[in-house]
Amino acid sequence: MLGTEPQVVQAYVESGQAKIIFWPVLNYGDPSLLSTTTAECVARQDIDAFWELHRYLFQNQADLWSAGRDYFVGAAAAVGADPEAFAACYDEGDAQDHVLQLDAMRRERGIFSQPVFDINGQLLHGSQSFDTFAAVIDAALAADG
């Protein structure tokens, strides 16, 4: 999605026709859980910082296998999150519980791979071109119209 995301945002999100909602996929053990908890805590402070952190973590995936709390506090601070508020969120456990609940809901829907995009109930599996997204979004908009 990172390749086509800017186009989708420009064409549909900025105009208010669509919104992008991140849904966690915890298929890689602690690295998935800790990075997604980090994203949740950052989102609670600033949704724009969440998307910046999302890009940062995606671009630095190799670091996540050995990343610990200090790495994630630093990553959150790097995107403008308040480090003390972030650390409190990260440590308290509520954000991690929420992430685990969302992941369980995803699994209950039968979604086990990534990426998967849900556009009004139509699932697109794997990376897709902008044209594919546009066709599905346009059809959904027309149906809602």
C-alpha positions as CSV (number, residue, x, y, z in Angstrom):
1,M,0.0,0.0,0.0
2,L,2.9,2.4,0.7
3,G,3.5,2.6,-3.1
4,T,-0.1,3.5,-4.0
5,E,-1.1,5.1,-0.7
6,P,-0.2,8.7,-1.7
7,Q,-2.3,8.3,-4.9
8,V,-5.3,6.9,-3.0
9,V,-5.0,9.6,-0.3
10,Q,-4.8,12.4,-2.9
11,A,-7.7,11.0,-5.1
12,Y,-10.1,9.9,-2.4
13,V,-9.1,10.6,1.2
14,E,-8.3,14.3,0.9
15,S,-11.7,14.9,-0.8
16,G,-13.5,13.0,2.0
17,Q,-14.7,10.3,-0.2
18,A,-12.8,7.5,1.6
19,K,-10.7,7.0,4.7
20,I,-7.9,4.7,5.5
21,I,-8.1,2.7,8.7
22,F,-5.1,0.7,9.9
23,W,-5.9,-2.8,11.2
24,P,-3.2,-4.7,13.0
25,V,-1.8,-8.0,11.8
26,L,0.2,-9.7,14.4
27,N,1.8,-12.5,12.4
28,Y,5.4,-12.0,13.5
29,G,5.4,-12.4,17.3
30,D,6.8,-9.8,19.5
31,P,8.0,-7.5,16.7
32,S,4.5,-7.2,15.4
33,L,2.9,-6.8,18.8
34,L,5.4,-4.2,20.0
35,S,5.5,-2.1,16.8
36,T,1.7,-2.2,16.6
37,T,1.4,-1.2,20.3
38,T,3.8,1.7,19.5
39,A,1.6,2.8,16.6
40,E,-1.5,2.6,18.8
41,C,0.0,4.8,21.5
42,V,1.2,7.3,18.9
43,A,-2.2,7.4,17.3
44,R,-3.8,8.2,20.6
45,Q,-1.7,11.4,20.6
46,D,-1.8,12.4,17.0
47,I,-3.2,10.5,14.0
48,D,-0.8,12.3,11.6
49,A,2.1,11.1,13.7
50,F,0.7,7.6,13.5
51,W,0.9,7.6,9.7
52,E,4.4,9.0,9.8
53,L,5.4,6.3,12.3
54,H,3.7,3.7,10.2
55,R,5.9,4.7,7.2
56,Y,9.0,4.8,9.5
57,L,8.5,1.3,10.9
58,F,7.7,-0.1,7.5
59,Q,10.9,1.4,6.1
60,N,12.9,0.1,9.0
61,Q,11.4,-3.4,9.4
62,A,14.7,-5.1,9.8
63,D,15.3,-3.1,13.0
64,L,12.1,-4.5,14.6
65,W,13.4,-8.0,15.2
66,S,15.7,-6.8,17.9
67,A,13.9,-3.6,19.0
68,G,13.0,-3.1,22.6
69,R,11.2,-0.4,24.5
70,D,13.9,2.2,24.1
71,Y,13.8,1.8,20.3
72,F,10.0,2.4,20.2
73,V,10.2,5.3,22.6
74,G,12.8,6.9,20.3
75,A,10.7,6.1,17.2
76,A,7.6,7.7,18.8
77,A,9.6,10.8,19.8
78,A,11.1,11.0,16.3
79,V,7.6,11.5,14.8
80,G,6.7,14.1,17.3
81,A,4.9,12.1,20.0
82,D,5.4,13.2,23.6
83,P,7.9,10.7,24.9
84,E,6.5,10.6,28.5
85,A,2.9,10.2,27.4
86,F,4.0,7.6,24.9
87,A,6.0,5.6,27.5
88,A,3.0,5.7,29.9
89,C,0.7,4.4,27.2
90,Y,3.2,1.7,26.1
91,D,3.8,0.5,29.6
92,E,0.2,0.5,31.0
93,G,-1.0,-2.4,28.8
94,D,-4.3,-1.0,27.6
95,A,-3.0,-0.2,24.2
96,Q,-1.5,-3.7,23.8
97,D,-4.8,-5.3,25.0
98,H,-6.6,-3.2,22.3
99,V,-4.2,-4.3,19.6
100,L,-4.7,-8.0,20.6
101,Q,-8.5,-7.6,20.5
102,L,-8.3,-6.1,17.0
103,D,-6.0,-8.9,15.8
104,A,-8.4,-11.5,17.2
105,M,-11.3,-9.9,15.4
106,R,-9.3,-9.9,12.1
107,R,-8.6,-13.6,12.6
108,E,-12.3,-14.3,13.3
109,R,-13.0,-12.7,9.9
110,G,-10.7,-15.2,8.3
111,I,-8.0,-12.8,7.3
112,F,-4.6,-14.4,7.9
113,S,-2.3,-12.8,5.3
114,Q,-1.2,-9.3,4.6
115,P,-1.7,-6.9,3.1
116,V,-5.5,-7.2,2.9
117,F,-7.7,-4.2,2.0
118,D,-11.4,-4.1,2.9
119,I,-13.3,-1.7,0.8
120,N,-17.0,-1.8,1.9
121,G,-16.7,-5.5,2.5
122,Q,-14.8,-6.4,-0.7
123,L,-11.4,-7.8,0.3
124,L,-8.3,-7.2,-1.9
125,H,-5.4,-9.4,-1.1
126,G,-1.8,-8.4,-1.7
127,S,-0.3,-5.3,-3.1
128,Q,-2.6,-3.6,-5.7
129,S,-2.1,-1.0,-8.3
130,F,-3.8,2.4,-8.0
131,D,-6.1,1.5,-10.9
132,T,-7.3,-1.5,-9.0
133,F,-8.0,0.5,-5.9
134,A,-9.7,3.2,-8.0
135,A,-12.0,0.7,-9.7
136,V,-13.1,-0.8,-6.4
137,I,-13.5,2.5,-4.6
138,D,-15.4,4.1,-7.5
139,A,-17.8,1.1,-7.6
140,A,-18.4,1.4,-3.9
141,L,-19.0,5.1,-4.2
142,A,-21.4,4.6,-7.0
143,A,-23.3,1.9,-5.0
144,D,-23.6,4.2,-2.0
145,G,-24.5,7.2,-4.3
